[in-house]
Amino acid sequence: LLIRRYPQSAQSIFGGPGMVITGTVIDPGSGLDISSIKMMIDGVEVTTGYNESLNLAYYQRKGSNKQVDNAASLSDGRHTVTPTAKDYKGNVLNETWSFVVN
């Protein structure tokens, strides 16, 4: 279950260094299979971090190991985010939203 996301759908953000893309992912039933969490941006799978204490999945630039990466950026325009995850029963979360970088 994806309960919060940033940026929100249709929101306009600054896409320069320090940009953050996150989603709060929970499964109150059988539990979230953390190893299954993935994120795609504009149809391309990106490195995804997960903060277990906050239930927060986030985009991180490959090798940065940071939740807020001062070198991450996106070009101006519309971008689509698709996080996916499974619970231990095999149910799949697959939700997509878009935001704008200006």
C-alpha positions as CSV (number, residue, x, y, z in Angstrom):
1,L,0.0,0.0,0.0
2,L,1.4,3.4,-1.1
3,I,0.1,5.9,1.4
4,R,2.2,9.0,0.7
5,R,4.3,10.2,-2.2
6,Y,6.6,13.1,-2.9
7,P,6.4,14.9,-5.1
8,Q,2.6,14.6,-5.2
9,S,0.8,13.8,-8.4
10,A,0.9,16.8,-10.8
11,Q,3.1,18.8,-8.4
12,S,5.8,21.1,-9.8
13,I,9.3,20.8,-8.2
14,F,12.8,22.0,-8.6
15,G,14.7,19.1,-10.2
16,G,18.3,20.2,-9.4
17,P,20.7,18.8,-6.8
18,G,19.0,17.8,-3.6
19,M,15.9,16.6,-5.4
20,V,13.9,13.9,-3.5
21,I,11.5,11.3,-4.8
22,T,9.8,9.2,-2.1
23,G,6.9,7.0,-1.3
24,T,5.7,5.6,2.0
25,V,5.1,1.9,1.4
26,I,3.4,-0.3,4.0
27,D,1.7,-3.7,4.3
28,P,-0.2,-4.1,7.6
29,G,-1.3,-7.6,6.6
30,S,1.4,-10.2,5.8
31,G,4.2,-7.7,5.8
32,L,6.3,-6.0,3.2
33,D,9.0,-8.0,1.4
34,I,11.6,-5.3,1.5
35,S,13.8,-7.0,-1.0
36,S,11.0,-6.6,-3.6
37,I,10.9,-2.8,-3.5
38,K,11.8,-1.2,-6.8
39,M,11.2,2.2,-8.4
40,M,11.1,3.3,-12.0
41,I,11.4,6.9,-13.2
42,D,10.3,7.5,-16.8
43,G,10.2,3.7,-17.5
44,V,13.8,3.2,-16.3
45,E,14.6,1.2,-13.1
46,V,16.6,3.3,-10.7
47,T,18.5,2.5,-7.5
48,T,15.9,2.4,-4.7
49,G,16.7,2.9,-1.0
50,Y,14.4,1.9,1.8
51,N,14.3,3.4,5.3
52,E,12.6,0.7,7.3
53,S,11.9,2.8,10.4
54,L,10.0,5.3,8.2
55,N,8.6,2.8,5.7
56,L,10.1,5.1,3.1
57,A,11.2,4.0,-0.4
58,Y,13.3,6.6,-2.2
59,Y,15.2,7.2,-5.3
60,Q,18.9,7.4,-4.8
61,R,21.6,7.9,-7.4
62,K,23.5,4.7,-7.9
63,G,26.3,4.3,-5.3
64,S,25.2,7.4,-3.2
65,N,23.6,5.5,-0.3
66,K,21.8,8.7,0.6
67,Q,18.2,9.5,1.1
68,V,18.8,13.2,0.0
69,D,21.4,13.2,-2.7
70,N,22.9,16.6,-3.4
71,A,24.1,15.4,-6.9
72,A,20.7,13.9,-8.0
73,S,18.8,15.9,-10.6
74,L,16.2,15.5,-13.4
75,S,15.7,17.5,-16.5
76,D,12.8,20.0,-16.9
77,G,9.4,18.5,-18.0
78,R,7.0,15.8,-16.9
79,H,8.3,12.7,-15.2
80,T,6.6,9.5,-14.2
81,V,7.3,7.4,-11.1
82,T,6.3,3.8,-10.7
83,P,7.2,2.1,-7.4
84,T,6.6,-1.7,-7.1
85,A,6.7,-4.0,-4.1
86,K,5.3,-7.3,-2.9
87,D,4.0,-8.5,0.4
88,Y,4.8,-11.9,1.8
89,K,1.6,-13.4,0.3
90,G,2.7,-12.3,-3.2
91,N,0.3,-9.3,-3.6
92,V,1.9,-6.7,-5.8
93,L,1.8,-2.9,-5.4
94,N,2.3,-1.2,-8.8
95,E,1.2,2.4,-8.8
96,T,2.2,5.3,-11.1
97,W,2.1,9.0,-10.8
98,S,3.6,12.0,-12.6
99,F,5.1,15.3,-11.5
100,V,6.7,18.2,-13.3
101,V,10.2,19.6,-13.0
102,N,10.7,23.2,-13.8
